[in-house]
Amino acid sequence: MVATTRNEAVTSNNYRVATTIPNPDGKRVMDSWQFKVLDKLFSVPLFNFALFGIFRKQMVTKAESMGIPWTDFLRDLNGQMSELLKIQAAITDRSLETPAYYFAPIHAYKDGNLCWDSAMEEDLWSKLMIAPLFDNKRNGDVLMRRDWLDACRRNIAGAKVDSIVDLGCGTGLSLFMVQSMWPEAQLTGIDLSTFKLAIAQNKLQSKPFHVREKVTLVHGKAEDTSLPPNSFEFATICLVNHESPKWVSEAIFKEAYRILRPGGVFSILDLDKDNLEILLENPFVAAVYKQTEPYMSEYLSLNMPVALGEAGFELLEIRSSSPSHLALIARKPIDP
């Protein structure tokens, strides 16, 4: 039986109750004249540049007012650019061909995840966007991930965890939290963005030796890792699926199943689709999401419990780790 739980430390109006969402795929609002007008405006490069330029300035000002040192953080990273470029060159697998879907302009960055701006600002956006879900606490992103990983630990309880893989590890926001909770395990982080991997490796180099020797970062595809089969007890993926085509998410689930040992646990943390479907009833929000999250409609059509089952997993728990984020925890059967 699948457990359905929520983070009791967070006040939320979304209690995973059965509700009828009038617009489950956003199609109705995208057929409206309001959406079409806004979408056409947002598609004009000059208007798009001005709009998101203003939005970004407002967000930076908001972050600074909350005590998030946006400007100083970026200044410090830019001051390390020569070292970051060396790290990026060393970590790049030049034989790896970046798949076409990964060039999408995610989060209003023209080059999506394949640029320094995206990599350098990832940690900042995480703090800024998740803080309002936790009473504007600057560590709201940490509280959310901790709730998720605590739920994972409860489901893993009693099992020995020697090897962990974080699929789509980015700059290491989840990866280093996983490492702190399973400090004896060997941990592999894999990502397609060498920009984000360089930031993660730069963080790793500042860690004590006993941490550095346990963590390996790999330039690769989460949906086709080339890692050995049956080699991990625990696999995680955080905030990757909503930025991916549906077929990629389904391929990632199958790949996680392949590389996990029998009895191994796979867990996902991503946006709560019920929350998103309600948000997308607003034409302005829908138009903005289309510009910043090009695969959102595919994410809305992805039935993760079904896809996990088709990959071979047994679903253990579905948990609201924040009012807008859902965790799914599944196990690879011991006897498939």
Disulfide bonds with the S-S distance in Angstrom:
none
